[in-house]
Amino acid sequence: MLGNCSEEATLLNFLGWAQHACAGDNEAGLATHQEALAVAFQAARPRLVPYARLRWDPVREKHILLAPEGGLVLNETGGAILALCDGQRSVADIAAELGARYNRTVDQDVMTFLNRLASKGLVELHGE
């Protein structure tokens, strides 16, 4: 890693541009841009949007993500991910903590889950 994740993502983005524009290598440029996005995403510090709440439903015995538009019933992993989304921990920190808890690699699962909730406007992703 170069400096911090934001600096690394910025440099990878410039490298992707150079590969595309200067070297004419579109595939390498796109791959480098995707890597830059992944690095930046890992550094993001997710938190629930102000109008969303994570609650435990004792009847279903599951976490529920409540928002004005309705609620999402979460599985155990989804509840565990959102419980760690406090705006202080990075995506990488959350994945590391859950990876240790479940004794397996969960990086892609965490990124996919948070990306889906962010696209629905339920999670905010703040930079370093």
DOLUMBA-466273 format. One record per residue (C-alpha): x, y, z; residue in one letter. Coordinates in steps of 0.2 Angstrom, whole numbers, plus 5000, padded with zeros to 4 digits. Layout:
N
XYZa...
END
This chain:
128
500050005000m500650184996l500250305011g498450275015n497050195005c496450364998s498150404991e498350224984e496650234976a497050404968t498750344961l497850184954l496550294946n497950394938f498850234932l497250174925g497050334915w498850324909a498650144904q497050184894h497550364887a499450344885c499750164882a498050124873g497849974884d495949984888n495849814897e497249864909a496650034911g494849964916l495649834928a496649964936t495150084938h494149934946q495649904958e495650084963a493750074967l494049924978a495450004987v494350164990a492850054995f493949965008q494450125016a492650185017a491850205035r490050145033p488550195044r486750195043l485850345036v485050445049p483250385046y483750195046a483750095062r484449925066l483249835078r483149655085w481449575082d481149455096p479649365087v480749325072r482349315082e483149415068k483849595065h482749705055i483349865046l481949995048l481750135036a480250255032p479950145016e479849985026g480949855034g482249725029l482349565038v484149525040l485049355042n486349335055e487849395045t486849555038g486449595056g488249575062a488949685047i487749825051l488049815070a489849865066l489350005054c489650145066d490550275055g492250235064q492650065057r493250045039s492549915028v494149825029a494049835048d492249765048i492849625036a494349575047a493249575063e491949465055l493249355046g493949315063a492249285071r491749165057y493449095054n493449125035r493749265022t492149375021v492849535012d491849514996q490249465005d490449625016v490849735001m489349664991t488149685006f488649865010l488649914991n486849844989r486249945005l487150094999a486350084982s484650084991k485150235001g485150145018l487050155021v488250305019e490050265014l491250405021h493050415016g494550405028e
END
